[in-house]
């Protein structure tokens, strides 16, 4: 089973529509998926196989992703010493 998060600003509008469409596509193609719609703040720190969002959050999600990568890199650097 794959886990999918659909994310929008409030977690009830666009993300809910995305969730329903993804569930429909998965059902049509025999894909076992757990899909959850949430808001941007709730998405931070959540683990998922796939995160789907609206274009208005594209930059926020990209910045969050970069911040996570930098944090992991710094942790690895400091753990080595």
N, CA, C and O atoms as a Tinker XYZ file with bonds, in Angstrom:
   324  protein
     1  N      0.841000   -1.178000    0.000000    73     2
     2  CA     0.000000    0.000000    0.000000    64     1     3
     3  C      0.885000    1.240000    0.000000    63     2     4     5
     4  O      1.879000    1.313000    0.722000    81     3
     5  N      0.506000    2.207000   -0.820000    73     3     6
     6  CA     1.241000    3.466000   -0.821000    64     5     7
     7  C      0.445000    4.499000   -0.031000    63     6     8     9
     8  O     -0.786000    4.478000   -0.012000    81     7
     9  N      1.163000    5.389000    0.610000    73     7    10
    10  CA     0.507000    6.457000    1.352000    64     9    11
    11  C      0.633000    7.759000    0.560000    63    10    12    13
    12  O      1.706000    8.110000    0.069000    81    11
    13  N     -0.486000    8.455000    0.452000    73    11    14
    14  CA    -0.539000    9.692000   -0.329000    64    13    15
    15  C     -1.136000   10.791000    0.541000    63    14    16    17
    16  O     -2.165000   10.590000    1.187000    81    15
    17  N     -0.492000   11.946000    0.554000    73    15    18
    18  CA    -1.036000   13.126000    1.218000    64    17    19
    19  C     -1.416000   14.141000    0.153000    63    18    20    21
    20  O     -0.621000   14.443000   -0.737000    81    19
    21  N     -2.627000   14.665000    0.241000    73    19    22
    22  CA    -3.014000   15.778000   -0.615000    64    21    23
    23  C     -3.053000   17.008000    0.279000    63    22    24    25
    24  O     -3.655000   16.986000    1.353000    81    23
    25  N     -2.411000   18.076000   -0.167000    73    23    26
    26  CA    -2.183000   19.237000    0.689000    64    25    27
    27  C     -2.674000   20.512000    0.019000    63    26    28    29
    28  O     -2.408000   20.765000   -1.156000    81    27
    29  N     -3.402000   21.310000    0.803000    73    27    30
    30  CA    -3.751000   22.666000    0.367000    64    29    31
    31  C     -3.669000   23.579000    1.579000    63    30    32    33
    32  O     -3.286000   23.134000    2.661000    81    31
    33  N     -4.015000   24.819000    1.422000    73    31    34
    34  CA    -3.878000   25.790000    2.500000    64    33    35
    35  C     -4.658000   25.442000    3.748000    63    34    36    37
    36  O     -4.137000   25.586000    4.854000    81    35
    37  N     -5.893000   24.987000    3.603000    73    35    38
    38  CA    -6.733000   24.687000    4.758000    64    37    39
    39  C     -7.032000   23.202000    4.926000    63    38    40    41
    40  O     -7.547000   22.800000    5.970000    81    39
    41  N     -6.731000   22.398000    3.954000    73    39    42
    42  CA    -6.943000   20.953000    4.059000    64    41    43
    43  C     -8.372000   20.501000    3.837000    63    42    44    45
    44  O     -8.705000   19.353000    4.127000    81    43
    45  N     -9.232000   21.387000    3.324000    73    43    46
    46  CA   -10.622000   20.980000    3.131000    64    45    47
    47  C    -11.153000   21.233000    1.722000    63    46    48    49
    48  O    -12.149000   20.624000    1.333000    81    47
    49  N    -10.530000   22.099000    0.959000    73    47    50
    50  CA   -11.041000   22.432000   -0.373000    64    49    51
    51  C    -10.342000   21.653000   -1.469000    63    50    52    53
    52  O    -10.766000   20.565000   -1.859000    81    51
    53  N     -9.270000   22.235000   -1.950000    73    51    54
    54  CA    -8.529000   21.637000   -3.061000    64    53    55
    55  C     -7.977000   20.274000   -2.705000    63    54    56    57
    56  O     -8.007000   19.356000   -3.525000    81    55
    57  N     -7.476000   20.132000   -1.495000    73    55    58
    58  CA    -6.880000   18.843000   -1.124000    64    57    59
    59  C     -7.930000   17.739000   -1.065000    63    58    60    61
    60  O     -7.624000   16.582000   -1.355000    81    59
    61  N     -9.155000   18.077000   -0.698000    73    59    62
    62  CA   -10.216000   17.075000   -0.672000    64    61    63
    63  C    -10.582000   16.637000   -2.096000    63    62    64    65
    64  O    -10.826000   15.457000   -2.348000    81    63
    65  N    -10.618000   17.602000   -3.022000    73    63    66
    66  CA   -10.888000   17.253000   -4.428000    64    65    67
    67  C     -9.764000   16.396000   -4.990000    63    66    68    69
    68  O    -10.014000   15.425000   -5.704000    81    67
    69  N     -8.514000   16.759000   -4.667000    73    67    70
    70  CA    -7.373000   15.954000   -5.105000    64    69    71
    71  C     -7.461000   14.539000   -4.538000    63    70    72    73
    72  O     -7.203000   13.566000   -5.247000    81    71
    73  N     -7.823000   14.424000   -3.266000    73    71    74
    74  CA    -7.952000   13.124000   -2.610000    64    73    75
    75  C     -8.961000   12.243000   -3.334000    63    74    76    77
    76  O     -8.690000   11.075000   -3.611000    81    75
    77  N    -10.125000   12.806000   -3.637000    73    75    78
    78  CA   -11.167000   12.021000   -4.303000    64    77    79
    79  C    -10.718000   11.588000   -5.695000    63    78    80    81
    80  O    -10.999000   10.462000   -6.106000    81    79
    81  N    -10.030000   12.457000   -6.426000    73    79    82
    82  CA    -9.563000   12.111000   -7.770000    64    81    83
    83  C     -8.481000   11.033000   -7.710000    63    82    84    85
    84  O     -8.482000   10.103000   -8.516000    81    83
    85  N     -7.569000   11.158000   -6.764000    73    83    86
    86  CA    -6.506000   10.153000   -6.624000    64    85    87
    87  C     -7.094000    8.805000   -6.230000    63    86    88    89
    88  O     -6.668000    7.772000   -6.747000    81    87
    89  N     -8.064000    8.800000   -5.322000    73    87    90
    90  CA    -8.719000    7.554000   -4.944000    64    89    91
    91  C     -9.421000    6.919000   -6.144000    63    90    92    93
    92  O     -9.396000    5.699000   -6.307000    81    91
    93  N    -10.036000    7.736000   -6.971000    73    91    94
    94  CA   -10.708000    7.242000   -8.178000    64    93    95
    95  C     -9.702000    6.609000   -9.135000    63    94    96    97
    96  O     -9.929000    5.515000   -9.652000    81    95
    97  N     -8.598000    7.298000   -9.365000    73    95    98
    98  CA    -7.564000    6.799000  -10.282000    64    97    99
    99  C     -6.965000    5.501000   -9.741000    63    98   100   101
   100  O     -6.747000    4.554000  -10.497000    81    99
   101  N     -6.700000    5.456000   -8.446000    73    99   102
   102  CA    -6.133000    4.247000   -7.839000    64   101   103
   103  C     -7.105000    3.077000   -7.964000    63   102   104   105
   104  O     -6.698000    1.965000   -8.301000    81   103
   105  N     -8.380000    3.320000   -7.697000    73   103   106
   106  CA    -9.389000    2.256000   -7.794000    64   105   107
   107  C     -9.476000    1.720000   -9.219000    63   106   108   109
   108  O     -9.558000    0.509000   -9.425000    81   107
   109  N     -9.459000    2.614000  -10.198000    73   107   110
   110  CA    -9.545000    2.216000  -11.610000    64   109   111
   111  C     -8.344000    1.392000  -12.049000    63   110   112   113
   112  O     -8.447000    0.581000  -12.969000    81   111
   113  N     -7.199000    1.599000  -11.391000    73   111   114
   114  CA    -5.970000    0.926000  -11.801000    64   113   115
   115  C     -5.503000   -0.138000  -10.823000    63   114   116   117
   116  O     -4.384000   -0.638000  -10.937000    81   115
   117  N     -6.348000   -0.487000   -9.865000    73   115   118
   118  CA    -6.015000   -1.541000   -8.917000    64   117   119
   119  C     -4.850000   -1.208000   -8.002000    63   118   120   121
   120  O     -4.104000   -2.097000   -7.593000    81   119
   121  N     -4.694000    0.057000   -7.681000    73   119   122
   122  CA    -3.597000    0.495000   -6.816000    64   121   123
   123  C     -4.129000    0.636000   -5.392000    63   122   124   125
   124  O     -5.106000    1.342000   -5.142000    81   123
   125  N     -3.470000   -0.046000   -4.476000    73   123   126
   126  CA    -3.852000    0.010000   -3.066000    64   125   127
   127  C     -3.192000    1.239000   -2.445000    63   126   128   129
   128  O     -1.975000    1.270000   -2.263000    81   127
   129  N     -3.995000    2.247000   -2.121000    73   127   130
   130  CA    -3.446000    3.496000   -1.595000    64   129   131
   131  C     -4.287000    4.007000   -0.433000    63   130   132   133
   132  O     -5.512000    3.885000   -0.418000    81   131
   133  N     -3.594000    4.575000    0.526000    73   131   134
   134  CA    -4.241000    5.275000    1.631000    64   133   135
   135  C     -4.029000    6.759000    1.356000    63   134   136   137
   136  O     -2.896000    7.241000    1.376000    81   135
   137  N     -5.117000    7.482000    1.099000    73   135   138
   138  CA    -5.036000    8.894000    0.713000    64   137   139
   139  C     -5.649000    9.743000    1.815000    63   138   140   141
   140  O     -6.751000    9.468000    2.291000    81   139
   141  N     -4.915000   10.785000    2.216000    73   139   142
   142  CA    -5.389000   11.669000    3.274000    64   141   143
   143  C     -5.246000   13.115000    2.816000    63   142   144   145
   144  O     -4.207000   13.488000    2.270000    81   143
   145  N     -6.272000   13.931000    3.030000    73   143   146
   146  CA    -6.198000   15.353000    2.707000    64   145   147
   147  C     -5.932000   16.141000    3.977000    63   146   148   149
   148  O     -6.625000   15.970000    4.980000    81   147
   149  N     -4.921000   17.010000    3.929000    73   147   150
   150  CA    -4.550000   17.800000    5.100000    64   149   151
   151  C     -4.105000   19.198000    4.685000    63   150   152   153
   152  O     -3.890000   19.468000    3.503000    81   151
   153  N     -3.969000   20.075000    5.666000    73   151   154
   154  CA    -3.497000   21.427000    5.386000    64   153   155
   155  C     -1.970000   21.466000    5.407000    63   154   156   157
   156  O     -1.321000   20.523000    5.859000    81   155
   157  N     -1.412000   22.556000    4.920000    73   155   158
   158  CA     0.035000   22.681000    4.783000    64   157   159
   159  C      0.764000   22.491000    6.108000    63   158   160   161
   160  O      1.753000   21.760000    6.168000    81   159
   161  N      0.292000   23.134000    7.164000    73   159   162
   162  CA     0.976000   23.024000    8.458000    64   161   163
   163  C      0.973000   21.600000    8.984000    63   162   164   165
   164  O      1.973000   21.148000    9.543000    81   163
   165  N     -0.119000   20.893000    8.819000    73   163   166
   166  CA    -0.203000   19.500000    9.280000    64   165   167
   167  C      0.701000   18.588000    8.450000    63   166   168   169
   168  O      1.132000   17.538000    8.927000    81   167
   169  N      0.985000   18.983000    7.220000    73   167   170
   170  CA     1.811000   18.147000    6.342000    64   169   171
   171  C      3.278000   18.143000    6.753000    63   170   172   173
   172  O      4.014000   17.209000    6.435000    81   171
   173  N      3.693000   19.174000    7.450000    73   171   174
   174  CA     5.096000   19.272000    7.848000    64   173   175
   175  C      5.446000   18.153000    8.818000    63   174   176   177
   176  O      4.790000   17.970000    9.843000    81   175
   177  N      6.472000   17.425000    8.483000    73   175   178
   178  CA     6.922000   16.323000    9.320000    64   177   179
   179  C      6.206000   15.009000    9.071000    63   178   180   181
   180  O      6.571000   13.995000    9.666000    81   179
   181  N      5.209000   14.996000    8.221000    73   179   182
   182  CA     4.476000   13.771000    7.905000    64   181   183
   183  C      5.226000   12.982000    6.849000    63   182   184   185
   184  O      5.820000   13.556000    5.937000    81   183
   185  N      5.197000   11.688000    6.976000    73   183   186
   186  CA     5.835000   10.819000    5.995000    64   185   187
   187  C      4.778000   10.281000    5.049000    63   186   188   189
   188  O      3.686000    9.899000    5.470000    81   187
   189  N      5.114000   10.254000    3.775000    73   187   190
   190  CA     4.218000    9.718000    2.752000    64   189   191
   191  C      5.053000    9.286000    1.559000    63   190   192   193
   192  O      6.161000    9.779000    1.344000    81   191
   193  N      4.507000    8.361000    0.791000    73   191   194
   194  CA     5.183000    7.946000   -0.437000    64   193   195
   195  C      5.026000    8.996000   -1.528000    63   194   196   197
   196  O      5.882000    9.132000   -2.401000    81   195
   197  N      3.925000    9.734000   -1.468000    73   195   198
   198  CA     3.634000   10.746000   -2.480000    64   197   199
   199  C      2.893000   11.897000   -1.828000    63   198   200   201
   200  O      1.963000   11.689000   -1.048000    81   199
   201  N      3.314000   13.123000   -2.155000    73   199   202
   202  CA     2.617000   14.328000   -1.695000    64   201   203
   203  C      2.139000   15.069000   -2.932000    63   202   204   205
   204  O      2.923000   15.374000   -3.830000    81   203
   205  N      0.839000   15.355000   -2.969000    73   203   206
   206  CA     0.236000   16.064000   -4.098000    64   205   207
   207  C     -0.324000   17.371000   -3.560000    63   206   208   209
   208  O     -1.000000   17.385000   -2.531000    81   207
   209  N     -0.044000   18.468000   -4.252000    73   207   210
   210  CA    -0.518000   19.770000   -3.791000    64   209   211
   211  C     -0.984000   20.617000   -4.958000    63   210   212   213
   212  O     -0.883000   20.218000   -6.118000    81   211
   213  N     -1.487000   21.773000   -4.637000    73   211   214
   214  CA    -1.920000   22.738000   -5.641000    64   213   215
   215  C     -0.763000   23.661000   -5.962000    63   214   216   217
   216  O      0.153000   23.817000   -5.155000    81   215
   217  N     -0.797000   24.271000   -7.127000    73   215   218
   218  CA     0.358000   25.068000   -7.550000    64   217   219
   219  C      0.621000   26.260000   -6.638000    63   218   220   221
   220  O      1.754000   26.738000   -6.577000    81   219
   221  N     -0.393000   26.753000   -5.926000    73   219   222
   222  CA    -0.185000   27.877000   -5.020000    64   221   223
   223  C      0.761000   27.525000   -3.870000    63   222   224   225
   224  O      1.396000   28.415000   -3.305000    81   223
   225  N      0.862000   26.258000   -3.521000    73   223   226
   226  CA     1.758000   25.823000   -2.442000    64   225   227
   227  C      3.073000   25.256000   -2.957000    63   226   228   229
   228  O      3.898000   24.792000   -2.170000    81   227
   229  N      3.273000   25.288000   -4.248000    73   227   230
   230  CA     4.466000   24.695000   -4.852000    64   229   231
   231  C      5.757000   25.256000   -4.239000    63   230   232   233
   232  O      6.651000   24.492000   -3.875000    81   231
   233  N      5.857000   26.563000   -4.126000    73   231   234
   234  CA     7.069000   27.181000   -3.584000    64   233   235
   235  C      7.237000   26.829000   -2.105000    63   234   236   237
   236  O      8.346000   26.518000   -1.669000    81   235
   237  N      6.146000   26.875000   -1.324000    73   235   238
   238  CA     6.233000   26.519000    0.101000    64   237   239
   239  C      6.715000   25.092000    0.267000    63   238   240   241
   240  O      7.582000   24.818000    1.097000    81   239
   241  N      6.157000   24.177000   -0.519000    73   239   242
   242  CA     6.546000   22.768000   -0.410000    64   241   243
   243  C      8.003000   22.577000   -0.833000    63   242   244   245
   244  O      8.728000   21.795000   -0.218000    81   243
   245  N      8.429000   23.278000   -1.865000    73   243   246
   246  CA     9.812000   23.183000   -2.318000    64   245   247
   247  C     10.762000   23.691000   -1.236000    63   246   248   249
   248  O     11.783000   23.060000   -0.962000    81   247
   249  N     10.435000   24.821000   -0.624000    73   247   250
   250  CA    11.278000   25.366000    0.442000    64   249   251
   251  C     11.325000   24.421000    1.643000    63   250   252   253
   252  O     12.378000   24.241000    2.255000    81   251
   253  N     10.202000   23.830000    1.971000    73   251   254
   254  CA    10.164000   22.868000    3.073000    64   253   255
   255  C     11.049000   21.664000    2.754000    63   254   256   257
   256  O     11.797000   21.199000    3.614000    81   255
   257  N     10.966000   21.166000    1.538000    73   255   258
   258  CA    11.778000   20.030000    1.109000    64   257   259
   259  C     13.267000   20.359000    1.195000    63   258   260   261
   260  O     14.055000   19.553000    1.689000    81   259
   261  N     13.649000   21.539000    0.717000    73   259   262
   262  CA    15.052000   21.961000    0.764000    64   261   263
   263  C     15.518000   22.079000    2.216000    63   262   264   265
   264  O     16.628000   21.662000    2.547000    81   263
   265  N     14.680000   22.643000    3.078000    73   263   266
   266  CA    15.039000   22.773000    4.491000    64   265   267
   267  C     15.262000   21.407000    5.131000    63   266   268   269
   268  O     16.187000   21.238000    5.926000    81   267
   269  N     14.432000   20.444000    4.794000    73   267   270
   270  CA    14.587000   19.090000    5.331000    64   269   271
   271  C     15.893000   18.474000    4.847000    63   270   272   273
   272  O     16.611000   17.846000    5.626000    81   271
   273  N     16.206000   18.652000    3.561000    73   271   274
   274  CA    17.461000   18.111000    3.025000    64   273   275
   275  C     18.675000   18.734000    3.703000    63   274   276   277
   276  O     19.634000   18.037000    4.034000    81   275
   277  N     18.631000   20.045000    3.907000    73   275   278
   278  CA    19.745000   20.732000    4.570000    64   277   279
   279  C     19.887000   20.235000    6.003000    63   278   280   281
   280  O     21.002000   19.982000    6.460000    81   279
   281  N     18.792000   20.095000    6.703000    73   279   282
   282  CA    18.824000   19.606000    8.083000    64   281   283
   283  C     19.439000   18.217000    8.157000    63   282   284   285
   284  O     20.283000   17.950000    9.012000    81   283
   285  N     19.017000   17.336000    7.263000    73   283   286
   286  CA    19.568000   15.973000    7.253000    64   285   287
   287  C     21.056000   15.976000    6.949000    63   286   288   289
   288  O     21.823000   15.223000    7.549000    81   287
   289  N     21.460000   16.827000    6.014000    73   287   290
   290  CA    22.879000   16.916000    5.643000    64   289   291
   291  C     23.714000   17.401000    6.821000    63   290   292   293
   292  O     24.787000   16.861000    7.093000    81   291
   293  N     23.220000   18.423000    7.522000    73   291   294
   294  CA    23.939000   18.939000    8.684000    64   293   295
   295  C     24.018000   17.899000    9.797000    63   294   296   297
   296  O     25.051000   17.765000   10.453000    81   295
   297  N     22.939000   17.170000   10.007000    73   295   298
   298  CA    22.954000   16.128000   11.030000    64   297   299
   299  C     23.996000   15.068000   10.704000    63   298   300   301
   300  O     24.709000   14.606000   11.594000    81   299
   301  N     24.089000   14.679000    9.435000    73   299   302
   302  CA    25.079000   13.682000    9.032000    64   301   303
   303  C     26.494000   14.207000    9.237000    63   302   304   305
   304  O     27.376000   13.471000    9.679000    81   303
   305  N     26.713000   15.500000    8.909000    73   303   306
   306  CA    28.034000   16.090000    9.047000    64   305   307
   307  C     28.465000   16.109000   10.516000    63   306   308   309
   308  O     29.607000   15.781000   10.837000    81   307
   309  N     27.554000   16.491000   11.396000    73   307   310
   310  CA    27.907000   16.598000   12.806000    64   309   311
   311  C     27.999000   15.243000   13.484000    63   310   312   313
   312  O     28.748000   15.086000   14.449000    81   311
   313  N     27.257000   14.268000   12.999000    73   311   314
   314  CA    27.325000   12.938000   13.585000    64   313   315
   315  C     28.622000   12.224000   13.218000    63   314   316   317
   316  O     29.048000   11.313000   13.928000    81   315
   317  N     29.251000   12.628000   12.119000    73   315   318
   318  CA    30.494000   11.988000   11.676000    64   317   319
   319  C     31.665000   12.384000   12.576000    63   318   320   321
   320  O     32.627000   11.628000   12.712000    81   319
   321  N     31.587000   13.556000   13.184000    73   319   322
   322  CA    32.725000   14.044000   13.984000    64   321   323
   323  C     32.606000   13.670000   15.411000    63   322   324
   324  O     33.479000   14.005000   16.212000    81   323
